[in-house]
Structure formats: C-alpha cells, structure tokens
Amino acid sequence: MRLLLVEDERALSDQVAERLRVEGYAVDIARDGQEALYMGGEFPIDAALVDLGLPKLSGIDVIRRWRAAGRTFPILILTARGRWQEKVEGLDTGADDYLVKPFQFEELLARLQALIRRSKGWATPFLECGPVALHTASQSVQVNGVPVELTAFEYKVLEYLMLHAGEVISKSELSDHIYEEESDRDSNVLEVLVARLRRKLDPDRVLQPIETLRGRGYRFNLEPSGRTLA
Amino acid sequence: MAAVTDSTLNRAGGLSLNTRLLIAASVVLAAFLGLTGLTLDGAFRESALVAVREQLKVQIYSLLAAAELDDSEKLAIPKRLPEVRLDTPGSGLYAQVNDAAGDVVWRSRSMLGLSLPFAAIYRTGEPAFHELENSEGSRFFAMGLGVVWEASPQKRSGYTFYVAESTEPFNALVGGFRRSLWAWLLGAALVLLGVQGFIWRWGLAPLRRVALEVAEIEAGRRHELSSAYPKELRLLTESLNTFLRNRSAHLERYRNALADLAHSLKTPLAVIRGAVEERERGEGFQETLQEQVERINKAVDYQLQRAAASGRTVFAVPVAVAPLVHKLRQSFAKVYAGKALRFDFSLDSRTVFHGDESDLLEVLGNLLDNACKWARREVALRVKVDGEQPGLVLEVEDDGPGIPENLYTLISQRGVRGDQTVAGHGIGLAVVREIVEQVYGGTLEFGRAERGGALVRVRL
C-alpha cells in the first residue's frame, strides 16, 4: 500500500514514516500544502494522512482541491487542535477520519488500515478468498488455517492483490503501490516476488491463486468472501 | 479597545452633535423669523398706505365741500379752512385747485413757496392716487379729483382738486415699526436658541454620561455602565454591559485555564523528573513516562478547550442549528462507518442557538462521540426549544450499556479536572460540563434512555 504523509514537522513526519515503512507501507512525504496538492494529484496513492496546519496551503484547502479534482483515496486528518469545529470542517470537506495529536502509533495504524480496507470494499479486517485468509492488523496470512511466513514485500504484494481480488492489476500499478516515488524499481524483482508467493501459498499447485495475464498483469483468482459493495 | 482622541472622532464622524443641532436650529429659526418679519413689515406698510389714502380722500372731499361759486360764478374757497394744516406754511399737507385750462385757481396757504408738479386733469368720479417728487427731491403722496361745477344747466365749468402730503411722516412711522419689529424678532431668536441649548444639554445628558462612563471603564475606574438610562439608550448600554461582562468572564476563563494548566502540568513534570533521577534504580521507567505524557496531553486538551469557549455572544446573529447537526451526522457516519450506526436525529429546521457556533459544535460533538462509541446500533439526538425561553434542550441517547448510576454525581461534579475524568469518557464530558455550566449557565443531566443506553440532557 502506498501512502502520502502530509506533515510539516520533520521530526514527527520522519518518525511516523519510518514506523509505517516497518509496517510494510510505501510512504511519500509532502512538507507543505503545495507539495501535497501535487503529490496527491499525481501519485497513485491508496490513502493520505494530512496535518491540517500546513505552510503555503492549509490542509483543509488541500483536501477540498483533491476532492474537487475527483481524487477518491481515503484521507485521515491529523490535527493538533481538538475542537470539534475543526474536525467537523475537515470531515465535511472530504476527509474520512481524524486523529488528534499526540496520537499513539497503534491507533493511527488501526484507523489507516480500516480506511484502506473500507475504500476497497472490505468490511472486516479479515480478507478471505477461498482457503487464503489475510489479517491486516497482524499482517499474518493463513492457507487452510495453516500460517504462512511471508517477507514484508511478499505481504505487500499479496495484500494489494487480495484487496483487488478479481481485478487485473498491471505490473506498473503493482509497483506504483508498493514502492515509494524515489525508490529504484525493477520489474524482474516483482516477478520473483510473485513467483515466491505462489510457491509459499500453493506449494502443490492446486489453488492457482495468482494468474499471470501475459502483457496485462496479474489477477487474484480466488472468490472473496466478506467483501461488501464499495 | 484603544482610546480614540477627540480630533480623530471629529474627523471620522464629522461635526459634533451639539454643532449639528445648533446649525440646524439657527437655520430654521432664521428662516422662520425672517419670513415672519418680512410678512409683518409688508403688511404694516400696506395698511399705513391705505390709511394715508383714506386721509387724503377725506381732505379732498372736505375741500370740495368747503368750495362754492362766488357771485361772478368763479370758484371760491373760504379763507378759513377746517383743516389747520392747510393754513400753516410747510405743514406737510397741501392743496391746490386748477381750472379746466390747467391754470392754478387756488393754492392752500401751506403751499407758500412750494411748487408741486401735479399731473394733468383727472377724471371725474373716483379720486386718483399717486406719488410725486418735486424739483427739490422731496417726495409726496398726491391725490387728484376732477369735478364739473354746474352753475346753471348752460354754464358748466371743470376744475381739478389736488391734495398732497409729504411722505416723511409715513416713512418715519414705517421705519419706527420696522426697527422695533426686528429688535423683537432678534430678541426672540436669541431667547429661543438659549432655551433650545438648554433642552439639548438636558436631552443629550445621558449620551454624555455614556461617553464619560466608557472613558472611566477604559481608565479602569469602573466595571460597567450604570443602569439608569432612558429606554432609547438602554438596549445599547445593556448590550455593552453584557459584552463587558462576557469579556471579563472570558479573560477570567483564560486566566483560570492558564493557572489550572500550569498546575496540572507541574505534577506530571515533577513525576517525570523524579523518574529520570531514579532511572538507575527504578523499574518501569517507560510506563511512568507514558502515563505522565498521557496525563499532560489530557490536561493541555482540556484546559485549552475550556478556555476556547466563547460564551453567549451579544452582537452576533443567532446560529441555525440544523446545518450544524447535518454536518455532525455526516461526520459521525464517516468516522463510525465500521459500526454502521443508525442515526435518529430530530429537530425543527428553524431552531436557532443564541451563542457561539463552535461552542455548540463542541458540546454536540463530544456528546455524540461518546454515544457513538458506546452505542450498539443506534444513536439519537433531539433538539428542542426550551418552552418560552430562548434556550435549547439537547438530548443525546444511545443503546449501549449506559452510565452506571453511581457515576452520575462524579461526572457532574464541579472542579473535577480533565485528568481525573471517568475512564472511557475521555475529557469530552468534562469539556461539555465546563461549557454548559460555567460558560452558558446551563445544566447537564444524565439518565437512562428508553433504548436502554445512556441519556444526556443539556439545557443551554
């Protein structure tokens, strides 16, 4: 999952970004409103964390302009002022949830995961497709009830594919949502990751969960359960 | 409120009230008395002129009556005339008779050494009046009357009778009247202006007193305006007083919040310092730190939100409640999307709140947030108008487990600081209590909802 963190306080943004990366997210950081407006408009992000007190352009204005431009990714507001007027204004403008500073990282993570899940149409933190079950909070994966050990990158790929189960995901889309803007990308690495995932999830080659569509990308082919219409 | 000097006031607001009233009254008085004076003057002159004509007419007819034909059938006027002034030279009243040829037949003795350029022959019947001026520049009112004398039916002769009077007495009379008229009018104007001035001073005294009292408030010698003002000003002075009271209450709240904040920050800071010093020996350093940070956070939140409350506003437009409730509903639907709650909100769309919008949002936001947190499926909000009073009644309900009765008093207790609030309710209720009770003088009650959960009733 790829996130945009909009926060002008360097110490806080670095700290939060670092912990989010440990949790397996790709994180781009915008340090003022103008930068945020550009990155949110151009990058294929899955969710944005927006501090309301920003230099150049206020967080509220950034959100309003994103929404006016048709950007639909979920937005979590981070605010220092705990007054309801500000929270309601942010939510009314187009944000989806709020968090008052100082927050606990676990709280931030839980809200974020819920927002992303809901935005993809999943109602519960358990993503289940046939015998494959993925728990977003603990980032654990089970096949037929047996835990499967995945690396952080393997988990990222699987989570994205399962969230979009049944959809064709191109390689570039997949790498866009897994890597940050400045990182080196290699589509061969992606192929290796997918191959390893197939081996780990389906050692006997009976499930065939990930299908390769030549020249188009990948598709997670197991029928999801517990998914609601977005 | 910066002190504004008189000169800037004059520049900004134009002339002073006193000057305005003085100019207006002077113009009105001058116009009124001036027109009155001119009218009276004209009327007097006219009636004096009528009197002069009447007099001349009387003279001409009495002269006619005195005249008779002598034996040679010539017109003769007796030596002694009833009017003495005709016999006295230079008396100012003159008479002359011309015959049909225009030659002078008779002159009164008063005309001695004087010649008057009487006009030609006059028509018989009505005497004609006119003014004339002789060669020396003196002016006269003159009257002439043509008559035909019939000695016998065959013998008729025409004459013209003239009477003239100097204009001097007339001018003196009119001039005298004019002088005393204008003297009186001027006197009346001065008296009226004086009386007006007194009335303004008396009428505007309350305004001057307001200005004086405001100056005293600025100087710190007074806290609010006195209440004894005429009813036209009372709305202004009472609003000003409410405003001043709000301001000082606001300041007081800031001061209290700062003092409380300092107090509630010092304790956790002391604990942290102690923990740092005992770090080598002590266990659970991290837990202590986390606990105290949380405590500091709550204290900052609570005190700042308490101080941010604005209170009832004096000059502000009442706030429409329905749009705010709509926004809150949308917001909570988003934030609690995972719970899929049903919102049962009821209010009259015309309901207004006489206070600050963000205070109302703060109260409703906190109460609804708690309700959503505890609710299983349903949250209800009812906004009602409090009978005849301008206040509002807000009722927030949920279908959760409810608040245990033994906690009602604890939650409602005054002086419970933000870091001592009931677990699970955060500082929200403490902030609500502060705004409702301290800032708006309202009430906060807890109970059990029909749905089974908590019911919170707020009167604002």
Interface residues (C-beta under 8 A of the other chain):
Chain A: R81 G82 R83 W84 Q85 K87 V88 L91 D92 A95 D96 D97 Y98 V100 P102 A114 R118 A123
Chain B: V293 N297 D301 L304 Q305 A308 L324 K327 L328 Q330 S331 K334 V335 A337 G338 E357 S358 L361 E362 L364 G365 N366
